[in-house]
Amino acid sequence: MGHKQTPPADWSRRRTRYDPPALIEAIAAAQGLTEQIEGQIEIAAQLMGLPEDEVRSEVLKAATQTNVRPTGSGYVHQRRTEVVIERRGPRIPRR
């Protein structure tokens, strides 16, 4: 039978790197999940691995900044798209 190859020794030393999200990223994710401020504080704190007291002030700042942004005209334009389907003949050439 064939010789069984073993993986290189370097492969056994690989480690998965874990980088917790930045505070801004954690707050943005929390805002996307819930509109309640207390819920956002709890989610962002859990994502960062920090106590809620340290995250609370930043979440409150971010909440006031998101409320200040103008919403634009208030409605979304929907573009109409047309789809044209054409039938092709067979790919086999006729004799």
C-alpha positions as CSV (number, residue, x, y, z in Angstrom):
1,M,0.0,0.0,0.0
2,G,1.0,3.7,-0.2
3,H,3.0,5.6,2.3
4,K,0.8,7.8,4.5
5,Q,1.9,11.4,4.6
6,T,1.9,13.3,7.9
7,P,1.2,17.0,8.0
8,P,4.2,19.3,8.5
9,A,5.1,20.1,12.1
10,D,4.3,23.8,11.6
11,W,0.6,23.0,11.2
12,S,0.3,21.7,14.7
13,R,1.5,25.0,16.1
14,R,-1.2,27.1,14.4
15,R,-3.3,29.2,16.7
16,T,-6.6,31.0,16.0
17,R,-6.3,34.7,16.8
18,Y,-9.2,36.2,18.6
19,D,-9.6,40.0,18.3
20,P,-12.6,41.4,20.2
21,P,-14.4,44.0,18.1
22,A,-13.6,47.7,18.5
23,L,-16.0,49.6,20.7
24,I,-17.5,51.4,17.7
25,E,-18.1,48.1,15.9
26,A,-19.7,46.6,19.0
27,I,-22.0,49.6,19.4
28,A,-23.0,49.5,15.7
29,A,-23.8,45.8,16.0
30,A,-25.8,46.4,19.1
31,Q,-27.7,49.2,17.4
32,G,-28.5,46.9,14.5
33,L,-29.9,44.3,16.8
34,T,-32.2,46.4,19.0
35,E,-33.5,50.0,19.4
36,Q,-33.6,49.9,23.2
37,I,-30.6,51.7,24.8
38,E,-30.3,49.3,27.7
39,G,-30.2,46.4,25.3
40,Q,-27.6,48.1,23.2
41,I,-25.4,48.6,26.3
42,E,-25.7,45.0,27.4
43,I,-25.0,43.6,23.9
44,A,-22.0,45.9,23.3
45,A,-20.6,45.1,26.8
46,Q,-20.9,41.4,26.1
47,L,-19.2,41.7,22.7
48,M,-16.3,43.6,24.1
49,G,-16.0,41.6,27.3
50,L,-16.2,44.8,29.4
51,P,-18.5,45.9,32.3
52,E,-21.7,47.7,31.2
53,D,-20.6,50.8,33.2
54,E,-17.6,51.4,30.9
55,V,-19.7,51.0,27.7
56,R,-22.7,53.0,28.8
57,S,-21.4,56.5,28.1
58,E,-20.2,55.6,24.6
59,V,-23.5,53.9,23.7
60,L,-25.4,57.0,24.9
61,K,-23.1,59.2,22.8
62,A,-23.6,57.1,19.7
63,A,-27.4,57.0,20.3
64,T,-27.5,60.8,20.3
65,Q,-25.4,61.0,17.2
66,T,-27.6,58.6,15.2
67,N,-30.7,60.5,16.1
68,V,-29.3,63.8,14.9
69,R,-28.6,62.6,11.3
70,P,-31.0,63.8,8.7
71,T,-33.2,61.1,7.3
72,G,-33.4,62.6,3.8
73,S,-36.7,62.9,1.9
74,G,-38.5,60.3,3.9
75,Y,-39.2,57.8,1.2
76,V,-37.2,55.5,-1.0
77,H,-37.3,55.6,-4.8
78,Q,-38.0,52.3,-6.3
79,R,-36.5,51.8,-9.7
80,R,-38.3,49.7,-12.2
81,T,-36.2,47.1,-14.0
82,E,-37.2,45.1,-17.0
83,V,-36.1,41.6,-17.6
84,V,-36.1,40.3,-21.2
85,I,-35.8,36.5,-21.7
86,E,-35.0,35.3,-25.1
87,R,-35.2,31.7,-26.2
88,R,-32.1,30.4,-28.0
89,G,-32.1,27.6,-30.4
90,P,-30.3,24.3,-29.7
91,R,-26.6,24.3,-29.6
92,I,-26.2,21.4,-31.9
93,P,-25.8,22.6,-35.4
94,R,-28.4,21.2,-37.9
95,R,-27.1,19.2,-40.8
